[in-house]
Amino acid sequence: MRTIMPVDRLHLLVPFALPSAAAASTALSGLEYPALSKLVARATMGEQVIGEDFQRTLPHERWVARAFGAAANQTKAGAAADDEAPLAPWMLLADGGTPGDATWACVQPVHVRIAHDHLVLIDPASLELADADAAALYAVAKPLIEELGVRVEAPSPQRWYLSSEHFGTLAGASPLRASGRNIEIWLPHEAHSGQRSRAWMKVQNEVQMAWFEHPVNEAREARGLPAVNSIWFHAQGALRPVTRAFARVRSDAAATRGLALAAGAELGAAPDTFRALAASAGSAPRSKPDSTPNGASNNAPNRTPNGTASESAHANGATLVELDPFSAAYIQQDWGRWNAAFAQLERDWFAPALAALQAGELAELGFTLCGDTGSVTLTATRGDLRKFWRRREFASLFIE
């Protein structure tokens, strides 16, 4: 007897799933991915954003901001990618804080490495910073920051949130956007003038000096780990009403989870496999109709990622699943590890999702594949799978 999926429409958001054209042959070496290949070949092309080399946000951040209406300027499909992803207040919400009407920026403890003639930001995930150590560093930094007239909250020790009118329109780069690169062009600057913020530099310098010989860093260095020697500012913005683009959201990303909470969507962690999603969908408690944190109506029209209204998205049971097996490997250019994660994604997600689509257990499968500058969105139905004359190659999605 066929098992009917309790999900009518599924959309997969996959950061760092598209290698650059230059790295593709190495990244995909020896891989076979017949399910994804068929889906790419037969699906209908949706939004395609090329992006630019020096954008300060990542394509999956911009996509989710547009999908829920969190970006002030909604980018139309095919247009040049806007660089707006002011996601900090929703990250704060997901971490258990109360953003209110204030403007917030996310700040993370990081390691900045001294290279030959410049400074390089190290991927924060590679720090292996324990929550207890992060909390100890925060305890030292908090009073110093507050003495400068800056409001600071840290419901999660790994992510802090700062609010100050002195930060104005300060724009920072996503840590993963700047990781592994010379930080000079990625440091926070005023969005309109391009000038560095003295207020932020003063906060940063105070924290750096306080941590220079902190016991946490001395212990880390004794274990061969990099010192936590700086803080990184990004995602500044203020809470605004959002739309419920999806009935259910499964994600481990703070920004996506916060947007789902604000929109009143049913929220859960990202499952390991498609079959786990099929078994658990519908089991998480749904937000109450009047409980959206930002006061948005749960009956408001839903919005697709390119900003157009979709009244049927919630009625058809649309589910967003954000899968992130690639980030660390992509940032570190570890294509062997990326390759293994791709094979597992094919096995655990694309193959069973294709089978469900073919069997009629899934009405529609959408997927947004991202690189480090651009993204591609495709949508497939059971009928699309019969369009044998469509022969799009996966390689055609790579960004030069």
Buried (B, 14 or more C-beta within 10 A) or exposed (E): EEEEBBBBBBBBBBBBBBBBEEBBEEBBEEEEBEBBBBBBBBBEBBBBBBBEEEBBBBBBBBBBBBBBBBBEEBBEBEEEBBBBBBBBBBBBBBBEBEBEEBBBBBBBBBBBBEEEEEBBBBBBBBBEBEEEBBBBBBEBBBEBBEEBEBEBBBBBBBBBBBBBEBBBEBBBBBBBBBBBBEBEEBBBBBBEEEEEBEBBEBBBEBBBEBBEEBEBBEEBEEEEBBBBBBBBBBBBBBBBBBBBBBBBBBBEBBBBBBBBBBBBBBBBEBBEBBBEBBBBBBEBEBBEEEEBBBEBEBEBBBBBBBBEEBEEBBEBBBBBBBBBBBBBBBBBEBBEBBBBBBBEBBBBBBBBBBEBBEEEBBBBBBBBBBBBBBBBBBBBBBEBBEBEEBEBEBEEBBBE
